[in-house]
Amino acid sequence: MENCPEQQPLFTFGVIADIQYADLVDGSNYTRTRKRYYRSSLQLLKNALKSWNEAAVKPEFIIQLGDIIDGFNKNHDASDRALDTVLSEFSSGPAEVHHVWGNHEFYNFSRSALLRSRLNSTLHTERSVNAAPADSEIYAYSFSPVPGFTFVILDGYDVGLLGREESSQQYKDSLSLIRQHNPNEDLNCPVFKGMEERYTMFNGGFSKVQLDWFDSVLSLADEKQEKVTIVSHLPVHPRSTTPICLAWNYDELLSIIRSHSCAVCFMAGHDHDGGYHRDKKGGVHHLTLEGVIETPPDGNAFATVSVYEDRMELRGYGRVRDRVLMFAQDKSNIVNAMTGLQIS
Ligand SMILES: Nc1ncnc2c1ncn2[C@@H]1O[C@H](COP(=O)(O)OP(=O)(O)O)[C@@H](O)[C@H]1O
């Protein structure tokens, strides 16, 4: 047999979701259907970092998909301590970390505290970033690790009740929106009516300011013929998750993604069971990564992604399975999905 030399990736990156570390005994999710391993999650993070440190091709960066520490830390006045513990592990890794914010970030810290914190990766990267308008207090930015590739980090709680001051207009508007869909007194309790389930307090959405900024980032990437991977704590494709984990206005974000030929992949956390769907409109891969917190101590949940000109190869560890994510060949026939016209 002929020896084929192995193709080198253009670059690689690591990805991990829902670590939710707390120095607490094991617990469970709200419905008691899944065990949560609060202490062991730190060991699973160490396993991921060891793998990335020892990789033949070192990751250019690592994406932490949100919920880095659990909300229970707040009840024990342990938020800062738990964050220190997890971030000191990350600092032993081979590359800078891009942190995404999930609901548990807001159980532990206010939005203004997060904006000043080590979880605001725009303050701690040496790369040049293009951030959402500064006065909007939105944590969203894009960066290009290698010419031709852009990553966009989105803020899924820009609209929402978590992390916003109750006196703020954003809080009032979000409360009015969620109340139109969820009549329960406890807004963490969903209405069990299909897609309406997403209107809970532990989810949120994207404001017009963020959507407009996102659209402009993708327009520029289209012009430059780049390939864009979008990252958010909350999934936005209904087939990549269960309705209870979707962003409130997932449909608006999905319309924007579908209207740009540059988009190749969307990565999310939040749904600890994980999920995957390739969108028929535009061929974007929607990957929801399995959460560390619900992974037994003898397992793993992280991935290393190798990026090539025509694809990304995701090597999954533990309960994350391997996938080859081919880039769509020709998206020139994509017509603006917001006009309602479909891709042929
Ligand atoms: N069905 C439900 N009814 C009421 N409260 C809920 C329900 N599901 C979750 N919660 C509450 O919402 C919050 C977030 O839920 P949790 O399961 O911790 O989210 P995550 O999956 O992001 O860890 C918790 O305070 C939890 O108790």
The ligand as an SDF file (V2000), in Angstrom:
LIG
                    3D

 27 29  0  0  0  0  0  0  0  0999 V2000
  -38.4170   22.6330   35.8710 N   0  0  0  0  0  0  0  0  0  0  0  0
  -37.9220   23.5260   36.7190 C   0  0  0  0  0  0  0  0  0  0  0  0
  -38.7360   24.1690   37.5780 N   0  0  0  0  0  0  0  0  0  0  0  0
  -38.2620   25.0910   38.4390 C   0  0  0  0  0  0  0  0  0  0  0  0
  -36.9710   25.4310   38.5190 N   0  0  0  0  0  0  0  0  0  0  0  0
  -36.1020   24.8430   37.6980 C   0  0  0  0  0  0  0  0  0  0  0  0
  -36.5320   23.8540   36.7480 C   0  0  0  0  0  0  0  0  0  0  0  0
  -35.4400   23.4360   36.0530 N   0  0  0  0  0  0  0  0  0  0  0  0
  -34.3930   24.1150   36.5370 C   0  0  0  0  0  0  0  0  0  0  0  0
  -34.7740   24.9450   37.5340 N   0  0  0  0  0  0  0  0  0  0  0  0
  -33.9170   25.8490   38.2860 C   0  0  0  0  0  0  0  0  0  0  0  0
  -33.2660   26.6970   37.3430 O   0  0  0  0  0  0  0  0  0  0  0  0
  -31.9120   26.9130   37.6890 C   0  0  0  0  0  0  0  0  0  0  0  0
  -31.0320   26.4350   36.5710 C   0  0  0  0  0  0  0  0  0  0  0  0
  -31.2000   25.0670   36.4280 O   0  0  0  0  0  0  0  0  0  0  0  0
  -29.9630   24.1230   36.2730 P   0  0  0  0  0  0  0  0  0  0  0  0
  -30.4700   22.7430   36.0350 O   0  0  0  0  0  0  0  0  0  0  0  0
  -29.0290   24.3120   37.4390 O   0  0  0  0  0  0  0  0  0  0  0  0
  -29.3180   24.7300   34.9480 O   0  0  0  0  0  0  0  0  0  0  0  0
  -28.0850   24.1440   34.1770 P   0  0  0  0  0  0  0  0  0  0  0  0
  -28.6040   22.9900   33.3700 O   0  0  0  0  0  0  0  0  0  0  0  0
  -27.6200   25.2900   33.3470 O   0  0  0  0  0  0  0  0  0  0  0  0
  -27.1140   23.6780   35.2000 O   0  0  0  0  0  0  0  0  0  0  0  0
  -31.6930   26.1630   39.0080 C   0  0  0  0  0  0  0  0  0  0  0  0
  -31.8700   27.0960   40.0560 O   0  0  0  0  0  0  0  0  0  0  0  0
  -32.7910   25.1200   39.0060 C   0  0  0  0  0  0  0  0  0  0  0  0
  -33.1730   24.7710   40.3260 O   0  0  0  0  0  0  0  0  0  0  0  0
  1  2  1  0
  2  3  1  0
  2  7  2  0
  3  4  2  0
  4  5  1  0
  5  6  2  0
  6  7  1  0
  6 10  1  0
  7  8  1  0
  8  9  2  0
  9 10  1  0
 10 11  1  0
 11 12  1  0
 11 26  1  0
 12 13  1  0
 13 14  1  0
 13 24  1  0
 14 15  1  0
 15 16  1  0
 16 17  2  0
 16 18  1  0
 16 19  1  0
 19 20  1  0
 20 21  2  0
 20 22  1  0
 20 23  1  0
 24 25  1  0
 24 26  1  0
 26 27  1  0
M  END
$$$$
